[in-house]
Amino acid sequence: MTIQEKLSLLEELLDTEKDTLSEETELNQLSQWDSIAVISLIAMFDETFGKVVTPKEVKSFKIIKDITDKME
């Protein structure tokens, strides 16, 4: 999966416009980054990547790159 495909997945998950996220985007700057987004992200990792991500791990994510790195 390319970085652009990963960013598109996250844009869809966060309900943001296409091409608005970059790997350097800070999560705390996104109004969409809330508890619902965290739950959705955990579910997406399980369904799409077959990976278990804990809420503690998600809390440690600071920028989009932290998430895309975990997608590999």
Rosetta blueprint (number, residue, H / E / L):
1 M L
2 T L
3 I H
4 Q H
5 E H
6 K H
7 L H
8 S H
9 L H
10 L H
11 E H
12 E H
13 L H
14 L H
15 D L
16 T L
17 E L
18 K L
19 D L
20 T L
21 L L
22 S L
23 E L
24 E L
25 T L
26 E E
27 L H
28 N H
29 Q H
30 L L
31 S L
32 Q L
33 W L
34 D L
35 S H
36 I H
37 A H
38 V H
39 I H
40 S H
41 L H
42 I H
43 A H
44 M H
45 F H
46 D H
47 E H
48 T H
49 F H
50 G L
51 K L
52 V L
53 V L
54 T L
55 P H
56 K H
57 E H
58 V H
59 K H
60 S H
61 F L
62 K L
63 I E
64 I H
65 K H
66 D H
67 I H
68 T H
69 D H
70 K H
71 M L
72 E L
